[in-house]
Amino acid sequence: AQSVTQLGSHVSVSEGALVLLRCNYSSSVPPYLFWYVQYPNQGLQLLLKYTTGATLVKGINGFEAEFKKSETSFHLTKPSAHMSDAAEYFCAVSDRAGGYNKLIFGAGTRLAVHP
Amino acid sequence: GAVVSQHPSWVICKSGTSVKIECRSLDFQATTMFWYRQFPKQSLMLMATSNEGSKATYEQGVEKDKFLINHASLTLSTLTVTSAHPEDSSFYICSARLAGGGNEQFFGPGTRLTVL
């Protein structure tokens, strides 16, 4: 079964520092890949997604992610962290063959940004 | 565009009562809606997939008689937690997929259920 691994349940960075949140998937067939952000007591907001084409995907709020098939990874980065980036981040995958496009979520990474 | 709402945003009920949560796609039609459950500081777990006009597909381990799902129209799905118990207390989130294809799900803001 498809699974998603997010390394590091908590990541702490200084304001202005690089943000790197890691995500690896298990499927031998590259799935659709997503990053979502969740603020406290709210639903999920899509940051970016990869379906096909260019492997470097740019999303909202300055985030981007690169699909690396050889590493089965889809790490999320942002060059300079802002205080407002503090939130929970979820990596998710969806099988390309799935009729209902079920999303499988990773465990999440809580990003803290300190002054 | 692609806004999903949930009602109520939070609810407190007594043990043994039933609670209904609504999920609406406000500006698009959704043939498929999904219901997730999220425990504190944990990830989202898919409970069931709801298709308009047909029975929901439940994930393994989710009691379909406990969590009743109705997808009566292309813009509304409801989740009813029957005979709620304290262990049902959780954050319930729905999402909707655009009719006509696409693999993106749009998420609602969630409903916090507390069962006393």
Interface residues (C-beta under 8 A of the other chain):
Chain A: Y32 F34 Y36 N41 Q42 G43 L44 Q45 L46 K49 T51 F90 S94 Y100 N101 K102 L103 I104 F105 G106 A107 G108
Chain B: V4 Q6 T32 F34 Q42 S43 L44 M45 L46 T49 N51 T57 F91 I93 S95 R97 N103 E104 Q105 F106 F107 G108 P109 G110 R112
